[in-house]
Amino acid sequence: MSTKQKTILITGATDGIGLETAKMLVALGHNLLLHGRSPEKMENTLSALPNNGRVESYVADLARLAEVEALAKAVAEKHDRLDVLVNNAGVFKTPDPITPDGLDVRFAVNTIAPYLLTQRLLPLMGTSGRVINLSSAAQSPVDPEALVGRGRLSDGAAYAQSKLAITMWSRSMALSLKDDGPAVIAVNPGSMLGTKMVKQAFGVVGGDIRIGAEILTRAALADEFADASGRYFDNDAGRFASPHPDALDPQKCKEIERVIEGILADITR
């Protein structure tokens, strides 16, 4: 593990794996930029962490792409360097699946918002930086119509497609950047861990969320991930592994990235 103090942004840091990862990283002495959607939950998060001057908070609804832009701008205004971005925020089930931008909220939060945030923060990240994208063992072929908000999917289908989509753009971005940017790595933190999402989706308590937090901490800091750009780490297997075959097809990955770029061109112009 790297002992050098790093500046690390974690989205979805007010509960579950994100909060547990924040606790681990702040205990190791790193500077944390924590994102959450709820001001109240953010206050609770800050009170749960050591008040050592190394923790900042940012509130934004990642289902609204204008707020993703504002989040990136707020971070860039305060920092000229970001060592690690952990795109952890995620949605599985919601009573209102359509965002104000007309997108399925699973694709918006799980796939498109992290892409936009990463693109906006790339100028702060050097070649030694890392982008850690939360994937999942649940990966299903992506319907481009659903990705752009023109198809309606079940909760499970939308989630699984959104997680393959983030895995695919992780690989495509890594191939594009090569050695000119941070490592971009997709990580399945572990299946059926005891997060709010798992409880909502499956009605079970789930496993120890520290399993997920430990692998995200390793992905952020450990040497084994320094040269892993474009790869997929499956924490269920405890190793780098093959994702869904679509994520190993450069043309399919590039197409997903092109569709996302088209969405952003329409919404953020």
Secondary structure, DSSP 4 states (H G I P E B T S, - for coil): ---S--EEEESS-SSHHHHHHHHHHHHTT-EEEEEES-HHHHHHHHHHS--SS-EEEEE--TTSHHHHHHHHHHHHHH-S--SEEEE----S--S--B-TTSSBHHHIIIIIHHHHHHHHHGGG--TT-EEEEE--S------HHHHTT-S---HHHHHHHHHHHHHHHHHHHHHHHTTSS-EEEEEE--TTBS-HHHHHHH-S--B-THHHHHHHHHHHH-GGGTT-TT-EEETTTTEEE---GGGG-HHHHHHHHHHHHHHHHHH--
